[in-house]
């Protein structure tokens, strides 16, 4: 067994994430995670492992205790830390955002209410893309998570935790040979199955370069390249940009039949502006306090929307 700790750049209140279902997979029960830990597979270079994390609950001195039932080498622990940093956002430093957005009448109240929030992502960009393609045009997200589980069960490495199966998300080489017809039997459409297997094959061929996209591509280059992947539209491309281990992003206009359909729609509406008529200059001026932290900033709007929806449901 191996255990170690990962420090996070403060402020970081990971417990805020437990209210956001989209951060978690089918097997997770967020309401129990604070007590039993957060368990998920981690794809190392040579093998997949299963880890369980416990958060210390200290926003200004955030730290995660990590446990793995297998004995890991020092190199493997380092690999796991890189992946866990992507998942948890431990290396994201949002302190400058709190300062530069101090006069932002929309963002600053959210920074205060959700102080310490950092987005969660999946272990790799490929996992995030798979998840996004599976969920595409499905309004009932629990159904989408069950479909993703079935694909993981069929093609990913199997792990067991307290007697229960927890499959890894498949790697490209595991999914490349899959039959889209068989994926169709798991719930996703045949076309989605073709998107998934086609992407896995392309990655094995070296294009797209997932590591470059996730870490090195500037936001505009990321948006342009990720949009070329079959099954990834403009909004999905913007959503995937927010999952990278970076704080910056761009929100290009996405006009369809005279209406803004991209993420800038929700940003402008939050600031009381008409997304269909607001020009580029006004938009950039509106989010001037977000500069360099666009991905982090919009996450506060998203979490606030999720919490508002929860409150509305509780009243009905």
Rosetta blueprint (number, residue, H / E / L):
1 X L
2 X E
3 X E
4 X E
5 X E
6 X E
7 X E
8 X L
9 X L
10 X L
11 X L
12 X L
13 X L
14 X H
15 X H
16 X H
17 X H
18 X H
19 X H
20 X L
21 X H
22 X H
23 X H
24 X L
25 X L
26 X L
27 X L
28 X L
29 X L
30 X H
31 X H
32 X H
33 X H
34 X H
35 X H
36 X H
37 X L
38 X E
39 X E
40 X E
41 X E
42 X E
43 X E
44 X L
45 X L
46 X L
47 X L
48 X E
49 X E
50 X E
51 X E
52 X E
53 X E
54 X E
55 X E
56 X L
57 X L
58 X L
59 X L
60 X L
61 X L
62 X L
63 X E
64 X E
65 X E
66 X E
67 X E
68 X E
69 X L
70 X L
71 X L
72 X L
73 X L
74 X H
75 X H
76 X H
77 X H
78 X H
79 X H
80 X H
81 X H
82 X H
83 X H
84 X H
85 X H
86 X H
87 X H
88 X H
89 X L
90 X L
91 X L
92 X L
93 X L
94 X L
95 X H
96 X H
97 X H
98 X H
99 X H
100 X H
101 X L
102 X L
103 X L
104 X L
105 X L
106 X L
107 X H
108 X H
109 X H
110 X H
111 X H
112 X H
113 X H
114 X L
115 X L
116 X L
117 X L
118 X L
119 X L
120 X L
121 X L
122 X L
123 X L
124 X L
125 X H
126 X H
127 X H
128 X H
129 X H
130 X H
131 X H
132 X H
133 X H
134 X H
135 X H
136 X L
137 X L
138 X L
139 X L
140 X L
141 X H
142 X H
143 X H
144 X H
145 X H
146 X H
147 X H
148 X H
149 X H
150 X H
151 X H
152 X H
153 X H
154 X H
155 X H
156 X L
157 X L
158 X E
159 X E
160 X E
161 X E
162 X L
163 X L
164 X E
165 X E
166 X E
167 X E
168 X L
169 X L
170 X L
171 X L
172 X H
173 X H
174 X H
175 X H
176 X L
177 X L
178 X L
179 X L
180 X H
181 X H
182 X H
183 X H
184 X H
185 X L
186 X L
187 X L
188 X L
189 X L
190 X H
191 X H
192 X H
193 X H
194 X H
195 X H
196 X H
197 X H
198 X H
199 X H
200 X H
201 X H
202 X H
203 X H
204 X H
205 X L
206 X L
207 X L
208 X L
209 X L
210 X H
211 X H
212 X H
213 X H
214 X H
215 X H
216 X H
217 X L
218 X L
219 X H
220 X H
221 X H
222 X H
223 X H
224 X H
225 X H
226 X H
227 X L
228 X L
229 X L
230 X L
231 X L
232 X L
233 X L
234 X H
235 X H
236 X H
237 X H
238 X H
239 X H
240 X H
241 X H
242 X L
243 X L
244 X L
245 X L
246 X L
247 X L
248 X L
249 X L
250 X L
251 X L
252 X L
253 X L
254 X L
255 X E
256 X E
257 X L
258 X L
259 X E
260 X E
261 X L
262 X L
263 X H
264 X H
265 X H
266 X H
267 X H
268 X H
269 X H
270 X H
271 X L
272 X L
273 X L
274 X L
275 X L
276 X L
277 X L
278 X L
279 X L
280 X H
281 X H
282 X H
283 X H
284 X H
285 X H
286 X H
287 X L
288 X H
289 X H
290 X H
291 X L
292 X L
293 X L
294 X H
295 X H
296 X H
297 X H
298 X H
299 X H
300 X H
301 X H
302 X H
303 X H
304 X H
305 X H
306 X H
307 X H
308 X H
309 X H
310 X H
311 X H
312 X H
313 X H
314 X H
315 X H
316 X L
